[in-house]
């Protein structure tokens, strides 16, 4: 090869390398610019998601005395522990101009966090975005965390603040509810499910909370009903306010739909944090942390008390008393305890069944059978402390039947009380294990719970029983 040809070759290579270097530099510059642009776009979308429906709607939420969906999660979860899913997802509806109204994350915030150091899956409906209405992607986000909660064995907490189905999506929204209901049922008895109603909850939205294990409400700002006051007025001509129809007072004192209510959002979320300490993560886990007694449904059917307490650091379910239709209240609680391997302590003080036409017509037999069924079905340790009365019926009713038409009924009533009004007849027949001094009660219960910790009992194999609903 001549020197001239060799030099031309070197010159060609140099020019080619320079061109490649320029192209690579341009490619790198374009790539960096694209990356920067993408990063800015992500940052912008994230900021939009954090604002929900916008500052005006946030201000309106605050004006009503309510926290935003994000503020609720921040208060409920341990500091900086919440991990959000699907922040950038958007609804897919193109009808009624909805394609021009999109918000990153849509109308619900979902993810998992820690509460008192333990994992919890949470969804918080955002009323600032389309009134918190449920779209198909809203439902998909909730179903996603419910599926994960079942897989890993962690509680599911729903912070509900929704106007119901998104009418612009029609049946797609209803199908979303069906998917959630299915998961509510599949999760039942596997992981605890808790609903906190923090705003409107109407139409199909009410059924998911009703299926969950516990439902709590916020006074004055939350309500649950199938149809609102306007529909009630048009159909039955009844004038009723939202609170009268389905407010916290109604559902904690009359209907029994809700288990308790709290003063405001902050009060409710702090109580909920405390309540979570009593619950197991799933039906596979025990609990060991110490807390006080937490009463369930304190305002409804006050003639029976149910709640969670502690015995030597062990969570126990406590049931006190059992007359009247309060049996329904206790039966569901007993079944929850049994599903999650929580021992049951029953404090008995029963004068007998309350007589009357109203009681019979309201189904006292069927309701009583529910509690009987629940106790008999439960395989967890069951301890009973008779604190005062246990009877087939009250002494007065008994002597009226035994000595009908006879004189000295008062004297005979006193004799009946003297004969059966002590623990000896039951102890003599082996119906009770021991007669104890009141001051030794807690010690005896703790000792027996330790003994029964390894109890193994299973019911016959079956698809499911048929509790007298």
Number of C-alpha atoms within 10 A of each C-alpha: 5 7 8 9 10 11 11 12 12 12 12 12 12 12 12 12 12 12 12 12 12 12 12 12 12 12 12 12 12 12 12 12 12 12 12 12 12 12 12 12 12 13 12 12 17 15 12 17 20 17 19 25 22 14 11 11 17 20 15 13 16 12 10 10 13 21 20 24 26 19 13 19 22 15 16 23 23 17 11 9 14 21 12 13 17 18 20 14 16 18 19 13 18 12 10 10 9 13 12 10 13 17 22 22 26 28 30 31 25 26 22 24 22 18 21 15 11 15 21 23 25 27 26 26 29 26 24 26 23 19 19 27 24 28 31 22 22 26 21 17 22 26 22 16 20 27 16 15 24 20 12 12 22 24 25 27 22 22 26 26 29 28 20 22 25 20 13 15 19 12 14 19 22 20 15 20 25 16 15 19 21 12 18 24 13 14 22 17 20 20 28 27 24 22 23 25 28 29 25 24 24 20 15 19 24 19 19 20 25 17 16 21 18 21 25 27 30 25 21 19 21 25 27 28 20 17 14 17 20 14 12 15 12 10 9 8 11 12 12 14 12 18 19 14 20 25 24 27 23 18 27 23 18 13 12 19 20 28 21 25 26 18 12 18 25 17 12 23 21 14 16 19 16 16 17 18 20 25 21 22 24 22 20 12 13 16 16 14 13 15 17 12 17 18 18 22 26 18 19 23 21 13 15 22 22 24 18 23 19 20 17 16 13 19 26 25 25 27 23 20 23 24 17 21 21 21 24 22 24 28 20 15 24 26 20 20 23 23 20 21 23 26 23 25 22 20 20 18 18 19 17 17 17 14 12 8 7 10 14 12 9 12 13 21 15 17 19 21 18 21 25 15 17 22 18 10 16 21 21 23 21 18 15 16 18 16 14 13 16 19 14 11 14 17 19 15 13 15 20 15 9 11 13 10 9 10 9 9 16 12 10 18 19 14 14 15 14 10 12 15 16 13 17 15 13 15 13 10 9 10 11 15 11 12 12 10 8 9 8 9 11 12 12 12 17 16 12 14 22 13 11 15 11 10 11 9 10 9 9 7 7 6 6 7 9 7 13 14 8
